[in-house]
Amino acid sequence: MAKPSMGPPIIKGNPSTPFLFPSFSKSKSKRLVPMATASASSPRPNQPSLLVFSVVTSGGTAFNGVVEELKKLTTRVAHVLPVSDDGGSTAEIVRVLGGPAVGDIRSRCLRLSDQSTCEALAVRTLLGHRLPLDAPLAKLEWYDIVEGEHPLWTGVSRPYRETIQAFLVYFQNEILRRHNESFCFSNGSIGNFFFAGARIFFQSLDAAIFLFSRVSDIPTESLVLPVISTNDRLTLGCELWDGTIIRGQNEISHPTGGIMQPVNKGCSSVPALPSRIKRVFYMSSEGGNLLHEVFPLVNSAVLDQLSNVDCIVYAMGSLFTSVCPSLVLRSIGEIISSRTCPKVLLLNGTRDRETSDFSASCFVTAITDALNRKYGDPHNCLENSPSQYINTLLVPKEGEIPIDAHCLATQGIFNVIFVDSIRDPKVGVIFNPNSLINALANVVAKYMSTNDIMEG
């Protein structure tokens, strides 16, 4: 098969200038309506605003599994995600092209994308597609897609087709420019490739998210925010209580021995850590000293949202590699501790490598230590109590994590709410999504009604 011709993206102009992409029509007509005139994504009156320190995990154990249900409560949600994932096809993009990891951001954007029309579903299916595990077959399928000959393009109209294809072509161009690197397309995500192409073209992670959000038609009041807005490559490290340093998010949570394979954080065959995790931190990926700790700045948009939302949520999932990386950054702990709104921890229903012997109070301690930056730079640590960061705990019934009520009480955590759960055959006990959203809605409604009384 001939290789695709790799020209420049069809979108021209100043990369810093925002583009206004068409939105999928909500009517039965295939006509596209301009984003500026679309009314379907307008927020419902009196919707609460939430900020979720989010987790994207394979197997449905993380917050991705309840994103669809959350839309019934509100679309005014800021999803804050880390940029340190280094597994799967994300790792291959970072290895060859550098930059921050975009896999978690891409996954959440797809979950939030429109599904109301045939074309919307076609775009979502295309950007959610993964190539085969077999490397030669993956490369052949990639060429079919980037050339526009793959059946996945069926149902995608010309404006969307040309926009998406342009950035896939640009991504391929960037790979071909790295003459000394051989890119492996095995299990590659088309959405990741599109995202990476846009980020490199615009030289901006925020611009790439804006583009992806418009192409997949995410409600304008739903925000997907990288906790660090950067074009640099960042690596997550952790220090264990026995002094061991582990480099790389993948190595911390679900090491694969360098084998390219789909990530399964719920896999019981992953070996246990030699000691509990003491702290997580960011490490340099550039230069000669690869163990050098760095202190990136938090995305200012995250701080703005934290200061104004009605509820802050720590989502369930990988505690140390997905939630804590967003909490250890400066200014996060300061703002959260100053807020009087609901601060809700969604407790995991199953154990994983990072929390194999944890009780509920251990989760609270880990989050408190991360927000206080307790074991980092001694000149930049806080001494806030757990109850300044968490005031409500939602627990899945029949979950594996022991609820040590006495220890939680000593931490100032008294509002513990048990929520209906279901048993997933692949990952174990998880929240019933509908019950979880109802419980969260009740917590937020109680706070908002109390505020209304006080203001009245």
Secondary structure, DSSP 8 states (H G I E B T S, - for coil): ---------S--S-TTS----EE--SSSS---EEGGG--TTS--TT---EEEE----GGG-SGGGGHHHHTTT-S-EEEEE-S---SHHHHHHHHHH-S---HHHHHHHHHHS--SSHHHHHHHHHHT-B--SSHHHHHHHHHHHHTT-SGGGTT--HHHHHHHHHHHHHHHHHHHH-TT-----TT-BHHHHHHHHHHHHHT-HHHHHHHHHHHTT--TT-EEEESS--SS-EEEEEEETTS-EEESHHHHH---TT------TT-TTS---SS-EEEEEEEE-SSS-TT-EE-----HHHHHHHTT-SEEEE-SS-IIIIIHHHHSSTTHHHHHHH--S-EEEE--SS--GGGTT--HHHHHHHHHHHHHTTTS-GGG-----GGGT--EEEEETT-SS---HHHHHHTT---EEEE-EEEETTTEEEE-HHHHHHHHHHHHHHHHHHHHHHH-
